[in-house]
Amino acid sequence: MIDHLRDAIHGRGAGEQGPAAKLPLVTSNTLALAEPPSEPYVRIVPLGGCGEIGRNMTVIETNDDLVVVDCGLMFPDDEMYGVDIVINDFTYVRERAHKLRGLLVTHGHEDHIGGIPYFVREFPQIPIAATALTIALIKAKSREQKLGEVDFTLVKPGSRVRYGSVEAEFVHVNHSVAGACALALRTPVGTIFHTGDFKFDQTPIDGKPADFSRIAAIGDEGVLCMLSDSTNAERPGHTRSERAVGEAFTSIFSHAKGRIVVASFASNVPRIQQTVDHAVRFNRKVAFLGRSMRNVVHFASELGYLRVPADTMVRSEDIDGYPPERVVVMTTGSQGEPMSGLARMSVRDYKHFKIVPGDTVVISATPIPGNEKSVHKTINNLSKLGAIVIHGTDGRSHVSGHASQEELLLMLNLVRPEFFIPVHGEYRMLAAHAQLAIQTGVEPGNAFIVENGDVLEFTHEYGDKVGRTYGGNVFVDGSGIGDIGEAVLRDRKALSNDGIIMVVVAIDSEEARVIGGPDLISKGVFYLPEAGGVLDELRAELKTVLEGISVDAMRDVTAVKEHIRSELAGAVYNRTKRRPVVIPVVMEV
């Protein structure tokens, strides 16, 4: 429907093609992409964050210059066996590295900065423009990755930076981390407005509401295209103020008889501030657990975003020296991450802090889609230890950092873009956001619901999709980056489902006979007490099979392996109805 309406907007009949479609196609590796026009143009290429939560990254490209907005990561789902994190495919930028001018960062959340160390490793001279806390968080990640010096440009809301033909203005917005900004990107074709992650909080903890007047002024100047956060596009009404959490914390702190544990995103500085303020109010000491939490507290305090009285903060090792009713602990793990502080506490695996009956645990976040199972597992484990668990789904201990429908409509009415691209959300969220844009007057054909890798092109005459580039996942597994593909994940899935059997055989190829084995090693296939008898039976059957192989076949190692694989797989399936991975090891002597 949207494609049909877009044809109507651009004057295309059933048998016609618009200006963008007339451009000749060139190939970027295996993907078709329209060749850029000779006239001034700007291309918008979302490489991540569309159709998913995480991996946010957008390319803005003009005739001679290219800038990147954000470069995040995504945590693996249950089907990505063994993968540590997921980052973006940089192929589009790599092929245009001669045009790359800068990286603009809207704020310091992992899904917007987590991929930067990998990006900088490939493009080491890239200047990075961001606000103070965002830079501090990127620097902390860079030190962990041992990247050395990185070229940072410190900006404040209202600052402008120019990279070739693109000028970027940073505009203050509210979010669940300090220093969040929207971006007004002025190009030769028109202004691109990228909201970043935002909400309109009328009573923010830092006392600084979003810069409505500047956003409206940019809208008055005229905006060619707006990209906007879609996380809460399906949620009606307004997102509650961060101060609402303070009201819930007052109730929790006043009723808790023992220790209080607050789990939150480490980067949620307003939430940390509220916890500290309540600790002071209720005469409790605060300890921060986890490296990322301590890093954020250190940098945010140093930069003036966070105020922690010196006599309020204590070391984790000293917690036991205070009465339970005088202790607050802040930790990571609100998403049930296996190695986070809260998850380790829930299984009594944290060295300096053990959950005991009477502790109150506040999970001050809602699960990111896909993390629900891990979060519920952590909650169940904490409950088994006797803790009182208060979690975000009860509507008291957490508010979102993302705009709901009324705020999204307000942003659209302030900016009044000609074209609209919903980003940062799953597909249904993008579709809901596009409908909101149409309600505010954006032409149906000018609202683009895109997927990662779609290339949109705008000139003074038209705006349309002109092809696709690589927008897929790049898996980081240990020290390997991109060397784990779908084939490896399929193998890992097979191993997790049905196990593995290894067969070791030694043969004399000259005499064409077996001189050792077969020996069978099984993992994840048979119940251990019964495995010995079954393996003896399979060994006997396999020995009979090998004795029946012809002389010519016995001299061909590949043929011997194939005989072992097919016969053993069949024998195991007949007994168990399972299909384990069979690995034959044939040694020639």
N, C-alpha and C positions, 0 to 999 in steps of 0.2 A: 504493500500500500504506500509506504513512504517513498519507495523508488518511483512508483507511478506518479505520485504527487510532485516529486522532484522533477520528473520529465515535464510535467505541466508548467511548473514554475520557470524552467529554463527554455520553454517554448519548443519542446520536442513532441512531435507527433508519433504515432505508432511505428512509422517506418523511418523516423529521423533520428539523428544523433546530435547531442549538444556539442558545444565547443570543446569540452574536455575530452569527449569520446572520440573526436576526430584526430587527436594527437597520435602520432605513430608510437607503437609499443617497442620498448627495448627490454632486454632481459638483465635482471640483477641476479646472477647465478641462475636459479631455476624459476624465479617469480617474475611475471610480466608487470611492467611499470611504464606508464606513459612518460615519454621524454619531456623534460621541462620546456616550457615555451621560451621564446626569446624576449617577450615582454616581461615587465616586472611581475613577480609572483611570490606567494608565500605558501609553503607546504606545512601541514600539520600532520605529524605521524605519531600516534600513540603506540609505544612499544610495550607497554604494560599497564595494568590497572583497569582495563576495559573488559568486562565479563568476569572479573575476579576481584577479590579484596587483597591488595598487595602489589608489589612490583611496579609501583607507579613511575612512569617515565614517558616524557613526550618530547619529540623533536620539533623545533620550529626552524624552517629552512627558507632562505630567500635565494635570489640568483647567485649571490657570492658568499653568503655567510650562513652559518648553522649554529644554533644554540640548543642546549638540552635543558629541560625543566625536570628536576628531580631524577633520582636514580635509586630506586628502592629494591627491596628483596621481598620474597614471600616464603613462608614456612611450608615444608612439604606436607602433602596430604597422606592418607593411609596407603595409597597405591604407589607412593614413591619410596620404595623400600631402601633404607640405608642412606637416603639423600639428606644432607645437612640443611642446606638452604637452596632456594631457587632464585636466580637472577635473570636479567634480560639478555636477549640476543642483541649484541652491538653491531651486527653486520651492516645495517643501514648507515650508521655513523662511521664505521670502519671504511666503507667504500667512498665516503665523502670527508675523510679526515682532513683534507686540505682546506675544507671550508669551516671546520670546527673552531669556534671562537670562545665558548664559555659554557659553564654549567651553573644554572640558577636553581637555588634550593628554597622551597617555600617554607619548610619547617623541619624539625629534627626527629621525626618518627622513623622507625626502622623501615617501614614500607615506602619511605621517601629518600632515605640516606643509606640504607643497608648495602646497596650495590655499589656505592661510590668507591670503596677501596679497590674493587675489581675494575671499575671504569678508569680510575687514575693509574692503575698498573698498566693498562693498555694505552692510555693517553696521558702520559706523565706531566706534560706542560700545560694541561688545561687549567685555566683560572676558575675558581669556585666562588660565587657571590652568595652570601647568606648573612643572616643576623647573628649576633654574638653567641647566643646559646647553641644555635644550630652549628656554627663553626666549632664550638667547643666539643660537641658530641661527635662531629665528623673527625676531629683531631684525635679523640679517644679511640675511635675505630681504626684510624690510620696507624696509631701507635701499636695497636694489637696486631695489625697486619704488617708492621715494620716497613712502612712505605717511604719513610724519610720525609723530606720537606715537600709540602703541598702549597700551591699558590692560592691563597685565600684573599678575597676582597670583602672587608667588613662593611655591611650596610645597615642602615636603620630605616624604619618606616618613613617613606617620603624620599629616600635616596633613589638616584637614578644611575645606572651603569650602561655604557654603550659598548656593544660588540659588533663592529662593522656597521651594517645597515640596520641593526636591531638595537633599539634602546629599551631597557627594562626599568620600570618604576615599581618599587616595593610599596605595598599598601597594607596597613595594619588590619588584621582580622582576628577574631577570637577563635581559639581552639584549645585543646587539652594539653598544650605545651606552649611555653613562652616563646615569643619571637616569631609567631606564625604570620605569614604575609601572603596576600594575593599579588599577582603580577600583571601589570599593564605593559604589553610588549608592542612597541610601535615599530611597524615595518613600512617599507615603501608602498605597500598595497593598502594598509589599514592597521588598526589596533586589534591585537589579540588579547583578550582578558582571561587570565587563568585564576580561578578563585583559590586554588590550593584546597586544603581541608579547612572548613570554617563552620562557625555558627554565629548567630547574632546574640550575644549575651549582654543584656542591658545592665546587669550588675556583676561584672566580672570581679574576681578576687583581687586583681591588680589595679582595679579602678579605671581601666582603659577600654571602653567599648570599641567596636570596630569603627573604622573611619568612614562613616556613612557619607559625609560631605564630599570626600575625595572620590569615593566610588561613584557617587551621583555625578560629579563633575566629569569624570572619565566617560560616563554614559552620555553626558551632554555633548562631549567632543565627538562622539560617534565611535561605535565599536563594531568592527567587521564580524568578529566571531568570539564567542565566549565558551570556555571549557569550565565545567562546574562539578563540584563534589556531589555524588549521587548516593552516598551511603544510606541516608535516611529518606530517600525520595518516596518510599512507600508509606512513610509514617506521617499521619496528619498532624496538624497543629504546629506548636513551637517546641523546640528542645528546651528543657528546663535549664535555668541558670546553675552554674557551678555552686552558687551559694545554697542551693537546695540540699546539696550533700552535707553542708555544714549543719543544717537543721537535723538531718539524720544522725550525724556524728554526735551532736549534743545529746540526743536521746541515748545513743549507744554508750557513750562515755559515762553518762550519769547513771546508767543501770548496770554496767559491767562491774563485777565484784573482783575479778582476777585480772590477769594480763590481757592486753588487747594486741592482736596482730592484724595489721592492715596490709593487704596485698593489692598492689596497683602497678600500672605501667611505670617503669622507672622514669620515663620522660614526662609524666604528668605532674609538672611542678605545682600547679594550683592545688592538686589533691594532696601533695606532700605538705604544702603550706598549711592547708586546713588541718591536717593531722597534727602538725607541730603546734598550731595555735590551740587546738583542743588539749593537747598534752600539757601546755603551759597553763591553760585555764583550769584543768582538773588535777594539777600538781603531779604530773607523771613525767618520767624520763623517757627519752626517745632513743632507740638504737636502730641503725639502718643496716640491713643485712643484704649481701649480694654485691658483687663488684659494680654492676651497671647502676644499681641504686646509689651506691656511695659515690660513683663518678658524677652522676647528675647532681646530687646534693652538693658536692664540692664545686662544680662549675657554676651551678645556678646561684649558690651563695656568693661566690667570688665575683659574679657579674651583677649582683644586686637583684636577681629575680626571686631569691628565696631568703627568708630571714629566720635563722635558727639561733636562739639564745645559747651562748656557750655553756651555761650551766644546765641546759636541758638535754643536750646530746651526750650519750654515753657509749662506750664500746660494747660490742656484743659479748665479749668475754666477761664483762662486769655486770651483766643483767641479773645474775643470780644473787648479787649483793643487795638487791632492792626488794621490798615487799611486792607481791604480785599486783596489788592494787595501785602501784606507782610506776608501772612499766607499760610502755607502748613500743611495739616493734613494727617497722615498715620493711617490707620485703617485696621481691618480684614473684611472679608465678600466678598472676591473675588469670592466665590463659592455660594453666595446667601443664606448662612446659616441663618435660621430665626432669631436667637438671636444675630447675629454678629452686629458689629458696623454699617456697611454700610446698612444692611437690615433695621435696626432700624431707621437710618437716612432717608431712602427712604420713611418711613411712619411717619416721624416727631415724633419719639418716643425716641430720644436720648436727655438726659437731658442737656448736656453741648454744644451741637452743632446741629444747624438746617440748613438744606439745603435751600438756597435762590436762586432766579433767578440770573444768572451770575456766579455761582460756576462752576468750571470745575472738573468733577469726572473722574479719570483715574482708570479703573479696570485692573490692571496689572497682569492678569492671563487669561488662557483659561479654560472654564468649564471642569471639570472632567466628563467623560461619565456618564449620569444619572442626572447631576446637571443643565443641560441646561435650563430647565423650570424655576428653581428657580432664576438662574442668569438673564434670560430675564425678569422675573417679577420685579426684583430689578431695572434693567435698565429702564423699563417702568415707574416705580414709580418715579425714579429720574428725568426722562424726564418730567413727569407731574408737578414736582416741579420747573421746569424751569432750571435745570442743563444742562450743556453741557457734555455729557457722551462719553468718549473715552474708548473702551474696547478691550480686547486682540484679538478678532477675526478680527480686522482691520489690524493685522500684524505689528503694530507699538509699542504698549506699553508693549509688553510681548514677551519673547523668552522662549522656553522650556528648562528645565533642563535635558532632556533625549536625548540620542544619536539617530540620524537618521541613515539611512541605511549605508552610507559611513563610519561613525564612528563605527557602529556595525561590518562592514566588517574588518575595521582596527583592532579592538579588537580581532576578531577571528584570523586574520593573525599574530598578535603579540603573542597570547597565544597558538595557534595551538593545541587545545585539541583533545584527541582521541574520547571522548564522549561529547555530548552537550545537555544541558537542558535549553530551553528558559523559563524564569520566568517573573513575574511582567507584566502581560498584559492579555487582553481578548483573547479568544481562537484564533481568526483570527490573532492577533498579534503574538502569539506563533508560529502559523503555518508559517507565513511570515518569522519569525526569523529563524526557522528551515531550510527553503529553502536557506536563506543566508548562514547558516553554511555549508550546502551541497555544495554550490557554491565554498566555500573556501577549500574544500577537506575533510570535515567530511563525513564518510561513511553514506549513507542514513539510514542504520539500526542502526547507533549510535547516531542519532538525535532523542531524546525522547520528544514528545509533551505530557505532563503529565497533570493530573488533581489533584486538592488538595486531598491528602490522598494516592496517588500512592506511592508505596515503590519500589525504585530502588536499586539494590544490585550489587556491583562490587568486584571482587576478582582479583588475578593475571591471572585468566583463562577466565573470562567472565564478561559481564555487561548486566543486563537485569531487567525488571520489575518482581517482585516476589509476588505481591499481593497488597492489599489495606488496609488502616486503616481509622480512622475517620478524615475527612477533612472538615466537614460541619460547618455551622454557629452556634455560641453560642450568643444568644441575651442578651444584657444588658438593662434592663428596670427598671429605678429607682434604687432601691437598690438590685433588683433581678438579679442574674447572672445565666443564663441557665434555669430559671424556666418558660420561655416563649417559647413554642414550636409551631409547625405548626398548631396544633389544636386550640390554642389560637388565632393565627393570622387569621385563617379561621373564627372564631367567630367574631373577630374585623372587618374583611372585611364584613361579613354579616350585622353587626350592622351599618357600614358606608354606605352600599348600601341600606338597607331596613328599618332600625330603629328597635325599640323594643316596645313591648306591655307587660306590667306586669298586671296580674290578681290576685286580692286578694279575697279569699273566706274563710269564717269561717263555719265549719260544726260541728254538734253534731253527733259524730260517734255512740253513743248508740241509738239515735232515728233515725239516718240515714237521716238527713235533713239539708238543708242550713239554717243557722241562721244569716248570715251576708254577704252582697255583692250579686253578684260579683261587685267589684270596678275595673275599668280599668284605667291604667296610660300609656299614649302613648308618645314616644319620637322619632321624626324623621320619622313618618309614615303619618300623616295627616297635611294638611294646617291648621294653628291654628284657624282662624275664623270659619272654618267649623268643627273642631274636636269635639266640644261639641255634635252636633246633631248626628254625625256618631257614637261616643262612646255610646250615649244613645241607638241607634239602636242595636249596638253590645251587649250592656249590657242586653237588653231585650231578644235577641236571645239566649245569653249564659244562662240566667236565665231559659228559657224554656228547654234548653238542660239539665241543672242540675236537673230540676224537673222530667225529664224523666229517670234519672239514677236509676237502680234497687237498692234495699235495700243493697244487698251484695256488689255491686260496690261502693255504697256511704260509706261503712265502710272501703274501701280500698283506702287510700290516693293516692297511686300511680295510681290507676285506675281513680280516679277523675282528677288528673293532666293530664293524657293522654287524657281524654275526652275534657277537657278545651283546651289543646294544639291543638288537631286535629280539633275540631269544630271551634275554633276562627281563626286558620290559614286559614281554608277554607273560612270562612265568609269574612275575610279581602282580600283574593286573589280574590274572586268574585267581590268585590267592586273596588279594586285598581290594580289588577294584580301584587301586591308586596307580598313578603314573609318575613315579619318581624320576628325577634326572639321573640317567645312567652314564657314568663316565668310565669308559674302558681305558686302562693303561697297559699297553702291550710293549714289553721290553724285548728287543732282539739280542740274542747272545751268540 
